[in-house]
Amino acid sequence: MRYYILAATFGAAAFTAATGAHASSGDAWAEFASEVQGKCETAARAAIEFPHAVVDPFGSEHFGVALVTGKPKGANGFVSYFCVYDKQTKKVELGSELETENMRLLPDE
């Protein structure tokens, strides 16, 4: 009988720990996405007025990825940049400027 009580106690403790880890994991991913967004938008401010980053919420094993879009400084229209965030060094790099209208993200109707 004592074995069953002990097993039930450890089982409940393990379930509680796993549930807590899952919640903190979600919080950690949200914090990661926020950091990628902030760093990518900051890096793009040299070329874009009011940049807006859309972040892949998890990235790849080694990198965070975002698409940063906005109005180019001193010009009209919209441009986008791919932003890559190194998870180890926490540094970002921007790709080259892409004209948003030429990206054709939506299919022709």
Helices and strands as residue ranges (DSSP letters): H 2-44, E 48-55, E 63-72, E 79-86, E 92-94, E 98-99, G 100-102
